[in-house]
Amino acid sequence: MARAEERAAQPVELKTYIVEDNATIRENLIGTLEELASVHSLGWAETEGEARHWLARHGGAWDLTIVDLFLKQGSGLGVLEACHQRARGQRVVVLSNYATADMRERCAQLGADAVFDKSNEIDALVDYCLALSEAPGS
């Protein structure tokens, strides 16, 4: 019985897709989340079009998508729209330097589960990922 309880307490690895056009930020983010938050990166995109294409082809294959608002081409807002029909347990969060109150509201209207500011809310993103990985059937 103890083994079943131990298995239940183990965090679930979050299959995560990253939409971020800055290679340094993207690599640091992936490294940090994989090390600290039970995240497994499935891949990444630098443009809205690449992200939309990947998400359309991999509908149920991911648990979490992290989206920057400003991309090489297109916008993270368009990526949020592309995630509108996601499965119940899939989460989409925004990580941006432009996390103003108005932008947070707009992202929520488009279905974002959370919005984090790159400059001062990385710890909150890590905590969010940890909570997701520990929640049964999230």
N, C-alpha and C positions, 0 to 999 in steps of 0.2 A: 504494500500500500504506500509506503514512503517513496518508492520509486515513481509511482504515478503522480504523487504530489510534487516531487522534484521536477518532473517533466512539465507539469502544469505551470510551475513557477518560472521556468526558463523563458526568457524573452524570445519572441518570434522575430525572425529576420525580416525587415521591411524591404520588399522589392521596390526600389526607388528609381524614378526617372528624373533627370535634372535638365532644366531648360535655362541655360546661362551662357552668355556669349563671351565672357571674360575667362580665358583659359586659366589664369592664375587663381582667380576666385573659385572657379569650378573645381580645379584639382584640390585646392585646400578644403573646400566644402566636402567633397567626396571623402577625402582622407579623414577629416574630423568626424564626420557622421559614421563612417565605417568603423572607426576606432572607438567612439564613445556611445553610439546610439543604436546598435544592432541594425544598421542600414547596409543593404547590399545594392550597389549601383548597377542598374540594368543598361544604362547608356545615357547619352545626353544629346542635346540639340543646341544650336546657336541661333536659329531663326524660328519664327512662328511656323513657317511652312514645314520645316523638318520635324518640329514637334507635333504638329497636327497629323502629319503622315505617319509618324511612329505610333502615336496614340491610336489612330484609326486601325492600324494593323495589329496592335497588341492590346486590344480592349480590356481583357480581364487579367492580363499578365503582370500588372503592377498593383502595389498597395498605396504608394505615395508618389505624387509628382510635386516637385519644387520648381517654382517658376519665377524668373526675374521679369520685371515689367518692360525694361528697355533691352531690345535684342538687336542683332546685326540687321535683321530685316523683320518687319512686322512688329508685333507687340505681345507682351505676356497676357494682355487682356483677351486677345484672340485665342491664346492657348487655353485660358480659363473657359471661354465659350466652347472650345472643342471638348472639354471635360464635362460638360453639362450632363451628358447621358451616362456618366460613369456608374459603376455598381455601388451598391449601398455602403460597402466597407472601404471603398477607395477614398483617399483623402488627397486634396490639392491645396497646397499652401503657396503663398507668395513670399519671396525673399528679395527685397529691393531697397535701394537707397532712397526711394521716393515713396516712403510709407506714411504719407500725410493722412490726416483724418479723412479728407475727401476721397483719397485714393483707397484707403481701407474700406470705406463705405461702398465704393464702386466695385471693389474686388469681392466683397461680401454679396453684393447684388448679383454678380456673375457666378457665384457659387464657391468662392474660396472658403476653405474651412478655417484658415488663419492667415494673418499677414505679419511678417517679421521684418524689422529694419536691419539691413546688413551691418550698419555701423554700431549698433548697440543691443541687438536682440538675438545674437547667435546662440547664446546660452539658453534662451527661451526656446529656440528651434530645437536644440539638442534635447531639452526637457520634453518638448512636444513629441519628438520621435520616440524617446524612451517610454513615454506614457502609451503611445500607440502600440509599441512592440510588447508591452506588458499587459495590454487589455485583451482579454479573451474574446475572440470573434469580433474584434473591432472592425 
